Amino acid sequence: MLRRERGFYEKYIKRVLDIICALLALTVFCWLYGIVALLVRIRMGSPVLFRQPRFGLVDPRTGSERIFDLYKFRTMTDERDEDGNLLPDEVRLGRFGRMLRATSLDELPEALNILKGDMSVIGPRPLLIRDRVFMTQRQRLRHTAKPGLSGLAQTRGRNAISWEEKIEWDLRYVERVTFWKDAALVWETFRQVFLRTHMTESSEETDVTLDYGDALLRSGAVNREEYDARQAEAKELLREYELSR
């Protein structure tokens, strides 16, 4: 059972601030949402929004993470080979898609996830199903805090640091969630995204990163048999989620 004591701020204040911030973002930047949506529609067609199941906060009733649909602006095309299979991510992610990711504009629709209560402004980034199944019980403690638009790991290197480093930063964040910590991370995120400080020299190198399982397999931390078993587990979790929707 994944459990963690939450303080007064996290229980009662954080959600109110999340709603205020999300509403402000949608109101103030409605023109930007419209421009990005139009450009995505022109460059890549429909749908403009990309929906992807992610793991969220631990459900106290089951002790397991809830799954929710994360919303982003689409950054990849639907290009396929002669057999109808999608081409690799690095092929379908063109210059426009890379620009959206490098500037984090693709993440603007996550304000809707914040309003719905799936996410917070600050917290560990929500993981893909196929990433979570490779995590240890200790690593999964990161999910005792609501996933965020940005977090400690994102301000400490984003995709320029290893999976293990990112998870450790997330675990450090959930040790004690406070208003001042969240406020500092909002400011640091603003500096990095809008003032372009501490960004990697080449964003293209980190646009398409290895899944956690692939990284573990490459490093030898898991063998092929264990890798295949956990990938099968991820597919079953996705199938059950889609059936429950």
Buried (B, 14 or more C-beta within 10 A) or exposed (E): EBEBEBEEBBEEEBBEBBBEBBEEBBEEBEEEBEEBBEBBEEBBEEEBBBEEBBBBBBEEEEEBBBBBBBBBBBBBBEEEEEEEEEBEEEEBBBEBBBBBBBBBBBBBBBBBBBBEBBBBBBBBBBBBBBBBBBBEEEBBBBBBBBBBBBBBBBBBBBBBBEBBEBBBBBBEBBEEBEBEBBEBBBEBBEEBBEEEEEBEEEBEEBBBBEBBBBBBBEEEBBEEEBBEEBBEBBEEBBEEBEEEE
